[in-house]
């Protein structure tokens, strides 16, 4: 097997949920060896998240867990037990990275605060992921993906102006926090290569989300000009009359399309619709100021065309109109098929399922498809094999509920 970008990097994932799971998934996708530490019997909380195979709850068939943990090893440890913490300490001594998502202060309560981790392994890179971060007046607050959308300002800018704020689809704060953690870890590993020293990374999911939604521009507009951004439905939030337009969703003959301004061919809308008014200096000089007129012209043309026709005609003249696709359509999209973005992976409990591959395409260290682990599947391999415990010790640990 070809060496991967992170070959030889050993990661302990103590996190629970999506953010830490995605963080260590990114590292695994780039070639790191990841041991997922889970609670005995129940496992990671994502094992309880649907959808499940055939709609029947089963800790081994959660689609969320299977995606986030493909290719990792599963070790169950009771961290409230002395034996469980002893095993963890031994693993920490031989690891490069530790990822955790406990509430701030919990690692200290377990006797595993960063000052203690440094004693166990000075070169260890530790990433702590929480909703508000480890410091500040909100650090002890309860959080969630929904909370992150609300507090970050993202929700305030999502939805129609005359309606309530909305949460965007998916769990983006969780995934953005995981990505921020993974990027920070890789930077810290590079720093360690030069200094031999690890460090403690503090990731806030709310800050990670805030950093991805053009917040800087909105804050600048308010700070410098007193402009308070408002929700704008499916249009861009910026409302300056001279701003680019369109960028919105509009209905067509068989669904919806995203229509977008083309800087290389601003007259493209007029070419598509046959409406000469759309290429006049009056409109082109203040496109955002003519948003309603542009939408009306486009809607009249779109109603007689299918999504595929619209996408093909627009792209032929370098205007970036695209179809809004359903999940089944994404799975069958010829672009995804050509790039092999979805692959089938066989799992002993869930059977063969389609998985997304990795968005990171490194030709010299390709991504490898490996299934997610069963709960505690690698207990014996790690405890007896890697750590050298005897079969008798292993049985004793099971009876003591340490694993």
C-alpha positions as CSV (number, residue, x, y, z in Angstrom):
1,X,0.0,0.0,0.0
2,X,1.3,3.5,-0.9
3,X,2.3,5.6,2.1
4,X,-0.3,8.3,2.9
5,X,0.1,11.9,3.8
6,X,-0.2,11.1,7.5
7,X,1.3,7.7,7.6
8,X,2.8,6.9,11.1
9,X,0.6,9.5,12.9
10,X,-1.4,7.9,15.7
11,X,-4.6,9.5,16.9
12,X,-6.7,8.9,20.0
13,X,-10.2,10.1,19.5
14,X,-11.9,10.6,22.9
15,X,-14.6,12.8,21.5
16,X,-18.3,12.1,21.4
17,X,-20.5,13.3,18.6
18,X,-20.0,14.8,15.2
19,X,-17.4,17.5,15.6
20,X,-14.6,15.4,17.0
21,X,-15.7,12.5,14.9
22,X,-15.3,14.6,11.8
23,X,-12.0,16.0,13.0
24,X,-10.4,12.5,13.3
25,X,-12.2,11.4,10.1
26,X,-10.3,14.0,8.2
27,X,-7.0,12.8,9.7
28,X,-7.9,9.2,9.0
29,X,-8.8,10.0,5.4
30,X,-5.3,11.5,5.0
31,X,-3.7,8.3,6.4
32,X,-3.5,8.6,10.2
33,X,-4.2,5.6,12.4
34,X,-7.2,6.5,14.6
35,X,-8.4,4.7,17.7
36,X,-11.9,5.7,18.6
37,X,-12.4,5.5,22.4
38,X,-16.0,4.7,23.2
39,X,-18.1,4.1,26.3
40,X,-18.7,0.4,27.0
41,X,-22.1,-0.9,25.8
42,X,-23.6,2.4,24.5
43,X,-20.6,3.7,22.4
44,X,-20.4,7.1,20.8
45,X,-23.6,9.1,20.8
46,X,-23.8,9.1,17.0
47,X,-24.5,5.4,17.2
48,X,-27.9,6.4,18.4
49,X,-28.6,8.8,15.5
50,X,-30.6,7.7,12.5
51,X,-31.1,6.9,9.8
52,X,-30.7,3.2,10.6
53,X,-30.7,0.1,8.4
54,X,-34.4,-0.6,7.6
55,X,-35.4,2.1,10.1
56,X,-34.6,-0.1,13.1
57,X,-32.5,1.5,15.8
58,X,-29.2,-0.4,16.1
59,X,-25.9,0.9,17.4
60,X,-24.1,-0.8,14.6
61,X,-26.1,0.6,11.7
62,X,-26.3,4.3,12.3
63,X,-25.5,6.0,9.0
64,X,-24.0,9.0,10.9
65,X,-21.6,6.8,12.8
66,X,-20.7,4.6,9.9
67,X,-19.7,7.7,7.8
68,X,-17.8,9.6,10.5
69,X,-15.9,6.5,11.8
70,X,-15.0,4.6,8.6
71,X,-11.5,3.2,8.9
72,X,-11.1,3.8,12.6
73,X,-10.5,1.2,15.3
74,X,-13.0,1.0,18.3
75,X,-11.8,0.5,21.8
76,X,-14.3,0.7,24.7
77,X,-12.9,2.2,27.9
78,X,-14.7,3.2,31.1
79,X,-12.9,6.4,31.9
80,X,-14.5,6.6,35.3
81,X,-12.6,3.5,36.3
82,X,-9.0,3.5,37.5
83,X,-8.1,0.7,35.1
84,X,-9.8,2.4,32.2
85,X,-7.8,5.6,32.8
86,X,-4.6,3.5,33.2
87,X,-5.0,2.0,29.8
88,X,-5.7,5.4,28.3
89,X,-2.6,6.8,29.9
90,X,-0.5,4.1,28.3
91,X,-2.0,4.8,24.9
92,X,-1.4,8.6,25.3
93,X,2.3,7.9,25.9
94,X,2.5,6.3,22.4
95,X,0.2,8.7,20.5
96,X,0.8,11.8,18.4
97,X,-2.6,13.4,18.6
98,X,-5.5,13.4,21.1
99,X,-9.0,14.8,20.2
100,X,-11.6,15.4,22.8
101,X,-14.9,17.2,23.0
102,X,-15.8,17.1,26.8
103,X,-17.2,20.2,28.4
104,X,-14.3,22.5,29.5
105,X,-12.9,21.2,32.8
106,X,-14.0,17.6,32.4
107,X,-10.5,16.4,31.3
108,X,-9.1,18.0,34.5
109,X,-11.7,16.2,36.5
110,X,-10.6,12.9,35.0
111,X,-7.0,13.7,35.9
112,X,-6.2,14.2,32.3
113,X,-5.9,18.0,32.0
114,X,-3.3,19.3,29.5
115,X,-0.6,19.8,32.2
116,X,-1.0,16.1,33.0
117,X,-1.0,15.1,29.3
118,X,2.3,17.0,28.9
119,X,3.9,14.9,31.6
120,X,2.7,11.7,29.8
121,X,3.8,12.9,26.3
122,X,5.5,16.2,25.8
123,X,5.1,15.8,22.0
124,X,1.4,15.2,22.1
125,X,-0.9,17.5,20.1
126,X,-4.2,17.9,21.9
127,X,-7.3,19.4,20.3
128,X,-10.3,20.3,22.6
129,X,-13.5,21.0,20.7
130,X,-16.5,22.6,22.4
131,X,-19.3,24.9,21.4
132,X,-18.1,28.1,23.1
133,X,-14.4,27.3,23.6
134,X,-12.5,26.7,26.8
135,X,-12.4,30.4,28.0
136,X,-14.7,33.3,28.3
137,X,-18.0,33.9,30.1
138,X,-19.9,31.4,28.0
139,X,-17.4,28.5,28.3
140,X,-19.6,26.6,30.7
141,X,-22.9,27.1,28.8
142,X,-24.7,24.2,27.2
143,X,-24.4,24.2,23.4
144,X,-25.7,22.4,20.3
145,X,-25.6,22.8,16.6
146,X,-28.7,25.0,16.8
147,X,-27.2,27.1,19.5
148,X,-24.1,27.7,17.4
149,X,-26.2,28.9,14.4
150,X,-28.1,31.3,16.7
151,X,-25.1,32.8,18.7
152,X,-22.8,33.1,15.6
153,X,-25.2,35.3,13.8
154,X,-25.6,32.8,11.0
155,X,-29.3,32.2,11.8
156,X,-30.1,35.9,11.9
157,X,-29.1,36.2,8.3
158,X,-30.8,33.0,7.1
159,X,-34.4,33.1,5.8
160,X,-36.9,35.7,4.5
161,X,-36.7,39.2,5.8
162,X,-40.3,39.2,7.0
163,X,-40.1,35.8,8.6
164,X,-38.4,34.2,11.6
165,X,-34.6,33.4,11.4
166,X,-33.8,29.9,10.1
167,X,-31.2,27.2,10.7
168,X,-29.4,26.1,7.5
169,X,-29.6,22.5,6.6
170,X,-27.3,19.8,8.1
171,X,-25.0,20.2,11.0
172,X,-22.5,22.6,9.6
173,X,-21.2,24.0,12.9
174,X,-20.2,20.5,13.9
175,X,-18.4,19.8,10.7
176,X,-16.8,23.3,10.5
177,X,-15.5,22.7,14.1
178,X,-14.1,19.3,13.1
179,X,-12.4,20.8,10.0
180,X,-10.9,23.6,12.1
181,X,-9.6,21.1,14.5
182,X,-8.1,18.9,11.8
183,X,-6.4,21.8,10.1
184,X,-5.0,23.1,13.4
185,X,-3.7,19.6,14.3
186,X,-1.8,19.3,11.0
187,X,-0.3,22.8,11.6
188,X,0.7,21.7,15.1
189,X,2.3,18.5,13.8
190,X,4.4,20.6,11.5
191,X,5.4,22.8,14.4
192,X,6.3,19.7,16.3
193,X,8.5,18.4,13.5
194,X,10.7,21.5,14.1
195,X,10.5,21.8,17.8
196,X,9.7,18.4,19.2
197,X,6.9,20.0,21.2
198,X,3.2,19.4,21.2
199,X,0.5,21.9,22.1
200,X,-3.1,22.4,23.2
201,X,-5.6,23.5,20.6
202,X,-8.8,25.2,21.7
203,X,-11.6,25.0,19.0
204,X,-14.9,26.8,19.4
205,X,-17.7,25.5,17.1
206,X,-19.3,28.9,17.1
207,X,-16.1,30.6,16.1
208,X,-15.5,28.0,13.4
209,X,-19.0,28.6,11.9
210,X,-18.7,32.4,12.2
211,X,-15.5,32.3,10.2
212,X,-17.2,30.7,7.2
213,X,-20.2,32.8,6.4
214,X,-18.8,36.1,5.2
215,X,-19.1,37.5,8.7
216,X,-16.1,39.7,8.2
217,X,-17.8,41.6,5.4
218,X,-21.0,42.0,7.4
219,X,-19.1,43.2,10.5
220,X,-17.1,45.7,8.4
221,X,-20.3,47.1,6.8
222,X,-21.8,47.7,10.2
223,X,-18.6,49.0,11.8
224,X,-17.7,51.4,9.0
225,X,-21.1,52.4,7.6
226,X,-23.6,51.5,10.3
227,X,-25.3,49.1,7.9
228,X,-27.1,46.2,9.7
229,X,-27.3,43.2,7.4
230,X,-30.8,41.7,7.0
231,X,-32.1,38.4,5.8
232,X,-32.7,38.3,2.1
233,X,-34.3,34.9,1.4
234,X,-32.4,33.1,-1.3
235,X,-30.7,36.2,-2.5
236,X,-27.2,37.4,-1.3
237,X,-27.5,39.5,1.8
238,X,-25.6,42.4,0.3
239,X,-28.0,45.0,-1.0
240,X,-25.8,47.8,-2.5
241,X,-27.5,48.7,-5.8
242,X,-24.3,48.4,-7.8
243,X,-23.7,44.9,-6.5
244,X,-23.6,41.8,-8.7
245,X,-26.9,40.0,-9.4
246,X,-28.5,37.5,-9.7
247,X,-27.6,34.9,-7.1
248,X,-30.8,33.3,-6.0
249,X,-33.1,30.3,-6.4
250,X,-36.0,30.5,-8.9
251,X,-38.6,27.9,-10.0
252,X,-38.6,26.3,-13.5
253,X,-40.7,23.8,-15.4
254,X,-39.7,20.8,-13.3
255,X,-38.2,22.2,-10.0
256,X,-35.7,24.8,-9.0
257,X,-32.5,26.2,-10.3
258,X,-29.8,28.4,-8.9
259,X,-29.3,31.4,-11.1
260,X,-26.0,33.3,-10.8
261,X,-24.3,36.4,-12.2
262,X,-21.5,35.8,-14.7
263,X,-18.7,38.3,-14.5
264,X,-17.2,37.0,-17.8
265,X,-20.6,37.3,-19.6
266,X,-22.9,39.8,-17.8
267,X,-25.0,40.0,-21.0
268,X,-25.7,36.2,-20.7
269,X,-29.1,36.7,-19.0
270,X,-30.3,38.8,-22.0
271,X,-28.9,36.1,-24.4
272,X,-30.9,33.4,-22.5
273,X,-34.2,35.2,-22.0
274,X,-34.2,37.3,-25.2
275,X,-35.0,40.3,-23.0
276,X,-32.8,43.1,-24.4
277,X,-33.5,45.2,-21.3
278,X,-31.3,42.8,-19.4
279,X,-28.2,44.0,-21.3
280,X,-28.9,47.7,-21.0
281,X,-26.4,50.0,-19.2
282,X,-29.2,50.9,-16.8
283,X,-29.6,47.4,-15.6
284,X,-25.9,46.2,-15.9
285,X,-24.6,49.2,-13.9
286,X,-26.9,48.5,-10.9
287,X,-27.9,44.8,-11.1
288,X,-28.7,44.4,-7.4
289,X,-30.8,47.5,-7.6
290,X,-32.8,45.8,-10.4
291,X,-33.1,42.4,-8.6
292,X,-36.9,42.3,-8.8
293,X,-36.9,43.1,-12.5
294,X,-34.2,40.5,-13.3
295,X,-36.0,37.9,-11.3
296,X,-39.3,38.6,-13.2
297,X,-37.6,38.3,-16.6
298,X,-35.8,35.1,-15.7
299,X,-38.9,33.5,-14.1
300,X,-40.9,34.1,-17.3
301,X,-38.1,32.3,-19.3
302,X,-37.5,29.5,-16.8
303,X,-41.1,28.4,-16.6
304,X,-40.9,26.9,-20.1
305,X,-37.6,25.0,-19.5
306,X,-36.5,22.0,-17.4
307,X,-33.6,22.2,-15.0
308,X,-31.3,20.2,-17.3
309,X,-32.1,22.4,-20.3
310,X,-31.5,25.5,-18.3
311,X,-28.1,24.2,-16.9
312,X,-27.0,23.1,-20.4
313,X,-28.0,26.3,-22.2
314,X,-26.5,28.6,-19.5
315,X,-23.3,26.7,-19.1
316,X,-22.7,26.8,-22.9
317,X,-22.4,30.5,-22.7
318,X,-20.5,30.5,-19.5
319,X,-23.3,31.6,-17.2
320,X,-23.3,29.5,-14.0
321,X,-26.9,28.4,-13.7
322,X,-27.2,25.0,-12.1
323,X,-29.9,22.5,-11.1
324,X,-31.1,22.1,-7.5
325,X,-30.7,18.3,-7.1
326,X,-32.4,15.9,-4.7
327,X,-30.4,13.4,-2.7
328,X,-31.2,10.5,-5.2
329,X,-30.1,12.8,-8.1
330,X,-26.8,13.6,-6.3
331,X,-26.1,9.9,-6.0
332,X,-26.7,9.3,-9.7
333,X,-25.0,12.5,-10.9
334,X,-22.7,11.7,-13.8
335,X,-20.1,14.1,-12.4
336,X,-19.9,12.2,-9.1
337,X,-19.9,8.9,-11.0
338,X,-17.0,10.0,-13.2
339,X,-15.0,11.0,-10.2
340,X,-15.9,8.0,-8.2
341,X,-17.1,10.1,-5.3
342,X,-19.4,7.5,-4.0
343,X,-18.3,3.9,-3.2
344,X,-19.9,0.8,-1.8
345,X,-18.4,-0.4,1.5
346,X,-19.5,-3.7,3.0
347,X,-20.2,-3.8,6.8
348,X,-21.0,-7.0,8.8
349,X,-24.2,-5.5,10.3
350,X,-25.2,-2.8,7.9
351,X,-24.4,-4.6,4.7
352,X,-23.2,-2.8,1.5
353,X,-23.8,1.0,1.7
354,X,-22.8,3.9,-0.4
355,X,-20.3,6.2,1.2
356,X,-18.8,9.5,0.2
357,X,-15.1,9.2,-0.4
358,X,-12.8,12.0,0.6
359,X,-12.8,15.6,-0.9
360,X,-9.0,15.5,-0.6
361,X,-7.5,14.2,-3.8
362,X,-3.8,13.5,-3.2
363,X,-2.5,11.4,-6.1
364,X,0.6,10.2,-4.2
365,X,-1.4,9.1,-1.1
366,X,-4.9,7.9,-2.3
367,X,-7.9,7.5,0.0
368,X,-8.7,3.9,1.0
369,X,-12.2,2.6,1.6
370,X,-12.4,0.8,5.0
371,X,-15.6,0.1,6.9
372,X,-16.5,1.6,10.4
373,X,-15.8,-0.6,13.4
374,X,-18.2,-2.6,15.5
375,X,-18.4,-1.4,19.1
376,X,-15.3,-2.5,20.9
377,X,-14.2,-4.6,17.9
378,X,-10.5,-3.9,18.5
379,X,-10.4,-4.2,22.3
380,X,-8.4,-7.4,22.3
381,X,-6.0,-6.3,19.5
382,X,-5.2,-3.1,21.3
383,X,-5.1,-4.2,24.9
384,X,-3.4,-7.6,24.4
385,X,-1.6,-6.9,21.2
386,X,-0.4,-3.3,21.4
387,X,-0.2,-3.0,25.2
388,X,0.8,-6.6,26.0
389,X,-1.9,-7.5,28.5
390,X,-2.5,-11.2,29.0
391,X,-5.7,-13.0,28.2
392,X,-6.3,-13.3,31.9
393,X,-5.9,-9.6,32.4
394,X,-8.2,-8.9,29.5
395,X,-10.9,-11.1,31.1
396,X,-10.4,-9.3,34.4
397,X,-10.8,-5.9,32.8
398,X,-14.1,-7.1,31.2
399,X,-15.4,-8.4,34.5
400,X,-14.5,-5.1,36.2
401,X,-16.4,-3.2,33.6
402,X,-13.2,-1.2,32.7
403,X,-13.6,-2.0,29.0
